[in-house]
Amino acid sequence: MSYEAIALTMSGGMLVMLLTGQRIFAAIGFVSAAAALGLYGTGAIEMPFNAAFKLFNWYPMLTLPLFIYMGYILSESGIADDLYGMFHVWFGNLKGGLAIGTIGLMVVISAMNGLSVAGMAIGATIALPEMLRRNYDKVMITGVVQAGSSLGILVPPSVVLVLYGMIARQPVGRLWLAGVVPGLMMAGLFIVYIVIRCKLQPELAPTVSKEELDMPFKEKLKLLKAGIVPFLIFFFMTGLFIMGVTSLVESSAVGATAATIAALAKGTMTRKVMEEAIRKTLGISCMFMWIILAALCFGAVFDGLGAVRAIEALFITKWELTPWQVLIMMQLSYIVMGMFLDDTAMLVIVAPLYVPLVITLGFNPIWYGILYTITCQIAYMTPPFGYNLFLMRAMAPPEITLTDIYRSIIPFVLVMTFALILIIIFPQIALWLPDLFYNRG
Amino acid sequence: MPKLVVYYVKYVDSISTKLGRATMYTIFIMIGVLLLGAITRNILNMPLSWTVEMAQFIITGYYIVGGAYSMQLEDHVRMDLLYDRFSGKTKAKIDVVTNIFLVLYLVALLIGSISSTMYAIEYGERKFSQWNPSMIPIKLIMVAGIFLMLLQAVSTFFKDLAKARGITIS
């Protein structure tokens, strides 16, 4: 069989397996184990474990459970409620202000966590019900929460950039700094979109009544106190890491400790809340880790076939594409593959195929990391696979239907695509900050 | 269902739960070890070489041994495009068939893990680093965790089989 035929058979087999509704890790793991045995004979029986063992050496991934833990602590201890209150009062009297405030809240949560799960949980359980109660348009605000929480993987810290850093062998500090400006820019674009939309259709976002927001200025200032905790957590976690005081994995432990102390100080951390948080942390961590270890086997089989060279030959020798055309082809292929493959698995399988090619073609690997992350953000939000979609369905109030969720993401995906194009045209948006920080003096 | 199957399901589920509940607390040990490394290096100025590797061992045990419990709790996502439209009984029927693939994958993992552990024991494999720890303990833990996952997958298979026939065992 030719490369193409083998690749198609494997992908097709996986798609069928996935459609049966079996657990994703099992579908991917079985197809890759079967492919390994079929291609290389019985000696390949050890391949699934040897690939899985690679995850042992990817020790930066131990940031993943720690971020998940932090996310649960922040959402269940009431720290996030205080933050929401702050944004609510300070932005409430603007047109569409609660939606704008929610984006602000999401940026702050993103700066404390490396995943979108935390922002999603907080947005869906705290911000969404509040906005629904004030008759905000449900489709718009569902999109706001999904898009806003996706910033979690772009604004530092970011687990996706950790994963990318390992695959592309790039320093995580630089990657995280490169995500800052694009993340803030994207948040800004979301806000611009909300403002314009609410100007055109004021009925989408009724103004919050004056009485509700009316409070002495002193009280208003007091609410800002809620912002201190996130700032401290950000400083101790990401700040100390960027300054070189703590290593990457230590920084996530520092963050987890800081969040736990903040929660204990608030006095809302009962034994029951804590137990629930660590139980969910175990569940979600195992889910991600088992998908990654199955996907590593799939990747190893592809690698054994010489897929990197095959793709290079296809793009450059056969189709005679220019470097820029190759780059665009890659981004488009993510979208196509995103329809057949689970997004986390896609990260693990596709990045090792593309990153060497990107570097050969002379593109900046740090910049490409940001493009890759934004593509992931889009992939996580778009059906049929997408953790954000999946989580949204699980956490959103019952009046929000699946159709609402699917419709809600369309404008935000367009905004994100626009941001992606901007960063492709102006790489400095991503590269300015890391260059400034690491090249001074 | 035969009595033996009911016993098996009950017994395996209870082991997974107990080990899983114990495992979920190891996240605190991991945090502690990493903090210890950061503090001794920066504040006490006496760097420890083993903290990150220790955390690496703990996390591997965490998701391998915790896997069975997470599967019991149905924390592993599925692609539910079609699956979600079926009734509980139909879902169980499909699962009975596709769980066989889950079991086969785990068997492959188990065979690989055993042979890798045999190698580690035979050659006294050590991690190449300053600390230079033996790789045997973590590999034994992985074998045990994968074996437990396999037992849990078989238990899940029986539970789905029972559900498909309209009975509940758990």
Interface residues (C-beta under 8 A of the other chain):
Chain A: M17 L18 L19 T20 G21 Q22 R23 I24 F25 A26 A27 G29 F30 A33 A34 L37 I45 E46 M47 P48 F49 N50 A52 F53 L55 F56 Y59 M61 L62 P65 L66 Y69 V245 T246 S247 V249 E250 S252 A253 V254 A256 T257 I278 R279 T281 L282 G283 I284 S285 C286 M287 M289 W290 A294 D342 P383 P384 F385 Y387 F390
Chain B: G20 R21 T23 M24 Y25 I27 F28 M30 I31 L34 L35 G37 A38 N42 V52 E53 A55 Q56 I59 T60 Y62 Y63 G66 G67 Y69 S70 M71 L73 D75 H76 V77 R78 M79 D80 L81 L82 Y83 D84 F86 K91 I94 D95 V97 T98 N99 F101 L102 L104 Y105 A108 L109 I111 G112 S113 S115 S116 I138 M142 I146
